[in-house]
Amino acid sequence: MSAVRPGDEVPAAAHEFVGRHTELQRIGTLLASATARLITLAGPGGIGKTTLATEALRRFRPTPNHTVYWTRLSRLAAGADAGVVAEEVVQSVVTADIAARSAWDGLVETFTGGHIAGSHRTILVLDNCEHVLAGVGPLIVGLLEAVPSLTIIATSREPVGWIDEHIVTVPPMSSGHALELFRRRAELTGRPISDNPEELAVARQICWHVDNNPLFIRLAAARLLHRPPIIVLRELTGDTDDRRMHWSNAARLGAEERHRSVRDVIAWSYGLCTAGEQLLLDRMSVFVTGCDSDGAELLGSGAESEAIIAVCADKSLPTEEIESLLERLAERSLVSVRIEPTMVRYYLLESVGVFVRDRLSQRGDGMDEARLLARHRRYYRDKVAAGQATWYGPHEKDWLDWARTAWCNILLGIETSLVEPTEAVIGLETAAILMSLRIPFITGANRAIGGITEQALEAIRQVDPPPTQLRITATALVGWVAIWQGRHAYTAQLLDECAVECLSDPALQQNWRETALDDIGLPAPVEFTWGIELLLMHLDPRAIDVLTRASRKFAEVDDAGGVQRSELFAALSCANLGDAELALSAAREHLDRAIASDSQWAISWGEVAWLTAVSRHGDPRAALEIGRGALERLLISGDRWTAGWIIHFSMMALTYILSARIGARDGSRAELRAAATEIAYLQGGIATLHRSMGIASERVTLVARGTEHAVAVATSILGTADYTAAARRGARMRPEHDELQRFMLGRFTIEELPTDVPAARAPASRWQELSPAERDVAVLAAAGWANSAIAARRGSSIRTVDAQVVAIRRKLMAATRADIMWHVPGDLSERIRLESEQRPARSPARP
């Protein structure tokens, strides 16, 4: 860099600078431009604006007659006027005696320095402007007008507001760079992070929970002086027991007071907000927090302004003010924004959410967290319910797009409802609608919804009068989800419970399964799940009659989604269990109705039924073309659930083709091996895709029988060893990259899979930290046992089990009780299955 004069106070280059390549490139381009006069680095506190400005100037290589000045404004009181700001700048950059002149004249003379216009350029850095914007703004405008050769770089938590200001937004670090910084800071504590994958996973999670904010990462790394990484991670729950605001100051020397703790950083920005902005921030703490590392936040985080207004507005926070307040909070870097083509979503980063949740609890203004959460869950219940009117029609995609973006808040609404029985009814209504519209399958969250719905069913058992119809509907739908999870004994138990609830005749209660051909008065949701059980688990043709009856009953209550769902599985039953004439006619009729509805979801599943019927009873090659055409559209929509079944039944078509070629001795040995290998790759890829969505397809009889047939045919050509090797290679196709779909479409080859993929490791787990008693409780909880049943089984009190489950969730970092099952080691899966089948029936509902 050129001349740096005494008193300029330009910070030394950061020895641990990491990443920021995109921002550095943009700043460099702006500095090289003659038209960029004001460059503002804007971002939240601790994000590294000062460090970035320092590094950008270090890398900037101007001509020798450029001069750089640096002024820190953090020492000024909030609201300082232009005169006070000018005096502070003078103290930093003017070395000559200007006693006889004004601060303004001294600055202009210093920045021009008597140079000929155009021969000299001056760069002034104004560091930490956000608290003196009212004073620094006029000074900046005046200086830029008076000194044509002057370029100003400002760092601020919000833009300065000049008409020609170039704003460089400084986001959180990428996850990779955040981890690198954490490891460097850990080295300083003498407690380095090793290359062990589990320890790296913990470190990466710590960085994510502190928003990949460089300052917060340094503060978290300083905690390693007192805690191992796993305990630091446990302190970052994002909930009421989060400890980050109580972390002791990491450094007493070399750090500004407002940067000594997470609380200090956020409190500085919070204190600059108006009363209305603070109130809105506090109330937004009831929404799910997000993360915008790597340019994208968590799927389903963020809320549209409509939701924020519905939850937060009242007399003290009028509806008409909220949108402008949101925009100001976004400018202040306290609210993050996700701008999409048709939607704007707002969310708080986790650390901000923890801070303002604490502020909300101290307000005492009548709009406390419980009341806000009640509003929150009703808003999302109503929005979910509105989806029933748009489902199975041309506007379903719009609603589905909303549901995906709102997913985390929808789940939060259900989970927070469990604390009180009457509120659990709201949560159960939401969950039941989601399951009826198959949203958990589309989002890959069926395991979460199934578990949380079971908890809601338990919670409402003391509601008086009991919501009987809702309870039966939800119970039947849980049974439907449980089939896909391989818990078919549990599905049978739930259907028995529904039958007892719905039927008054003791004989029918005992023998209801023998009446599939008769209408004995079961409600539509029960008929539907029963029909699914007959199809998927028992391969029983009576499924056609039961599902047809379910469709009629859904139509009687104007449930179009239920009608379509039942008709689809009736068509699938015909395709898989009926004769050729019935299979082809039923599947074609269903597909034609789906096409007429203009519902893309319905059309895709209509194509599943049609390709299945054509594959089994027509030309398998034609079926493959049907499948590939459907898969093209699904690849664009991102619907992996439907894509997986398209590929499964396409694999069956390939199996029929290969089997016919083997029987006809059609093709060379090499050609037959190539066809068999493709089937093996697909089978491995499908298994991985299903596991990623929590689907135990190997325990669903209809699917397992088809897979066994495909394996047998392909193995007859390849032999067991070669088939197994090929299936394992196919299993390495990554669902998150849609590699299986692209392979089926001929756009991806197995050779493109990385060759240096290490042996699969189990994800980092804290299972070994559980006591023997906690492990036993965790297994029972994973198997779906209620706490009361666990207490009876173990001979302990319910209070003891409640405490154990809380401890288990904390140690495993399980977000919900239902998530415990995903932390149990794989070698205990058989025990979980057995415990699930032996689980006691739930206590009867309150009469």
Buried (B, 14 or more C-beta within 10 A) or exposed (E): BBEBEEEBBBBEEBEEBBBBEEBBEBBBEBBEEEEBBBBBBBBBBBBBBBBBBBBBBBBBEBEEBBBBBBBBBBEBEEEBBBBBBBBBBBEBBBEEEBEEBEBBEBBBBBBBEEBEEEEBBBBBBBBBBBBBBBBBBBBBBBBBEBBEBBBBBBBBBBBBBBEEBBBBEBBBBBBBBBBBBBBBBBBBBEBBBEEEEBBBBBBBBBBBBBBBBBBBBBBBBBBBEEBEBBEBBBBBBBEEEBBBBEBEBBEEEEBBEBBBBBBBBBBBBBEBBEEBBBBBBBBBBBBBBBBBBBEEBBBBBBBBBEBBBBBBBBEEBEEEBBBEBBBBBBBBBBBBBBEEEEEBBBBBBBBBBBBBBBBBEEBEEEBBBEBBBBBBBBBBBEBBEEBBEBBBBEEBBEBBBBBBBBBBBBBBBBBBBBEBBEBBBBBBBBBBBBBBBBBBBBBBBBBBBBBBBBBBBBBBBEBEEBBEEBBBBBBBBBBBBBBBBBBBBBBBBBBBBBBBBBBEEEEBBEEBBEBBEEEBBBBBBBBBBBBBBBBBBEBBBBBBBBBBBBBBBBBEEEBBBBBBBBBBBBBBBBBBBBEEEBBBBBBBBBBEBBEEBEBBBBBBBBBBBBBBBBBBBBEBEBBBBBBBEBBEBBBEBEBBBBBBBBBBBBBBBBBBBBBEBBEEEEBEEEEBBEBBBBBBBBBBBBBBBBBBBBBBBEBBBBBBEBBEBBBEBBBBBBEEEBBBBBBEBBBBBBBEEBBBBBBBBEEBEBEEBEEEEEEEEEEBBBBEEBEEBBBBBBBBBBBBBBBBBBBBBBEBEBEBBBEBBEBBBEBBBBBBBBBBBBBBEEEBBEBBBEBBBEBEEBEEBEE
